[in-house]
């Protein structure tokens, strides 16, 4: 296995043909391969989830109090 592929895992994905056709259209529109488009969207979903977790932490009153107390010292 080449050094650059050490952090890569190949998977097969099955999906309904209309979904695949839509993904293919979107990838062409964005000028990337289907594989790249799927990876981009998964990365976006991961970032959104991380942002939502951070927002949940920031809006939790106990967490806010902790950081306020910590910053006032």
Secondary structure, 3 states (H helix, E strand, C coil): CCHHHCCCCCCCCCCCHHHHHHHHHHHHHHCCCHHHHHHHHHHHHHHHHHHHHHHHHHHCHHHHHHHHHHHHC
